[in-house]
Amino acid sequence: MQMTDISIKALGTPGRYTDDQTKGLHLWVKDTGRKYWNLRYTCSSGRKGIGLGAYPEVTLKQARMRAIELRNQINKGLDPMQIKNAPAAPTLLPASLSFRDFALDYIETMRPKWRNQKHGDQWVATVSNYAFPVIGAMPLAEIDTHHVLDILSPIWVSKTETAVRLRGRIERILSAAITRKLRPAGNPALWKGHLENLLPTPRATDKHHEALPYSDVPAFMARLREVDGISALALEFTILNASRTGEVLLARRTEVQGTVWTIPGHRMKAGRLHQVPLCQRSLDLMQIAQSLDPNSQYLFSRDGKPLSNMAMLMMVRRLQSGLTVHGFRSSFRDWVSEETDHNPEVAEMALAHTIGNKVEQAYRRGNLLERRRCLMQDWQTFCIVGNREDLRLVSAAA
């Protein structure tokens, strides 16, 4: 038929209508009244049809122009349907993008996935200190195995733990670059089947956080109470509640209701909310800390800002070298096992440890708050009074 916009708009009978001016161009009118353009053509693989869009979204003029373009492809021996169905070429970022720029961008992208800010900062620190001096300015596509070895070899034996973590971080950064088509496949930082053939297997380490024997804790606490300052208050609070450093550093005053401190799940290692029953000495420490920084939102802070990650560790080392803050959790656990009749499961819940077997899971469905309160009260008394006999006398008097 001789097609014009007027004649097309008048079409209402379902069927296929052929354009008299453009070879193979058809207008299909569906039962619903909708109209669609289609180009029918013959190529080496047979007779085919390709859709050009709906009318009036695609006008008569546009349909004819598109049909002519496709006819030109057919005349060159190409199949428009194969071209249409071919996967789109990936969008490539600049091939000259440096490892430094991509790594920092990758870390910022991944930060929401990680539990806390400190984890991302550790990524930045390790790649900045060890990887950037070697490959920081290099284009991603040029990084090869010998570059990764130049980074890892100097510290593989002397700083094994750091080197192992660094290798894993480089591997993940380069893997992301491969996924985004910024470098060819084949990750030069891959361990299995690759670097394991070039570097010695890392030594298995049983390095634990250095812990003070529980019998020495009361003397340590006595010296700690003689030290002025917010770090000393925070450290004593941490030890008395067998808490982790990160749980205390970012603790907020709004998290304490009465004598219970509720830590939200995103700040806990296991990712679950944890309640801590606070004894009197802990409440006193909070009150002293608030008087030193009354307008702060944090339990322990300076000028409204939380303490640094190193504040309590430096306080421990000031009083006794070779110890760690985390080690006092081990001191607490040993004391429970060897000096008390408290149930081990209660101690594990006080430490917010991940539940082990199904028997424990059934036993620990509740949070055992009151039983943990009794346990932590005994621990506070031991830290202040000392030996077991005195503890019994104090408990009996109470």
Number of C-alpha atoms within 10 A of each C-alpha: 11 10 15 12 12 8 10 18 12 9 13 14 11 14 13 15 17 18 17 12 11 15 15 17 25 25 22 20 21 14 11 8 12 13 23 19 25 21 23 14 18 12 13 9 7 7 9 13 15 16 13 19 15 17 19 14 10 15 14 18 11 13 22 21 13 16 23 17 12 19 20 13 14 16 10 9 11 15 19 20 13 9 11 10 8 9 8 8 6 8 9 9 11 11 13 13 16 19 24 20 14 19 25 17 12 16 18 14 10 11 16 11 9 12 15 14 10 13 13 18 13 11 18 16 13 18 21 16 10 19 21 17 12 15 21 19 14 16 19 26 19 14 20 14 15 11 15 20 17 14 20 22 15 12 15 20 16 10 11 18 15 15 21 15 13 21 23 13 19 22 18 17 20 27 20 16 23 17 11 14 17 22 19 14 13 13 20 20 26 19 17 8 8 14 17 12 10 12 14 11 13 13 10 8 8 6 6 10 15 16 18 20 14 23 17 13 21 18 14 17 19 14 11 18 14 9 13 9 14 21 24 21 21 25 24 19 21 23 24 25 23 25 20 19 19 16 15 21 23 19 21 19 15 11 16 19 9 9 14 16 18 17 20 15 13 13 18 17 15 13 12 14 14 18 20 23 22 21 20 11 16 21 16 13 18 19 14 17 22 19 9 15 18 15 11 18 18 24 26 30 25 16 11 14 14 19 19 14 12 12 17 23 18 17 20 20 13 11 14 12 12 11 18 20 25 19 18 25 24 20 20 24 17 15 17 20 13 10 12 14 9 16 13 13 17 20 20 16 20 26 19 21 12 13 17 9 8 9 9 11 13 10 13 15 9 9 16 15 16 10 16 23 19 14 21 22 20 20 23 22 22 23 24 19 16 20 15 14 11 13 19 14 10 14 12 8 7 6
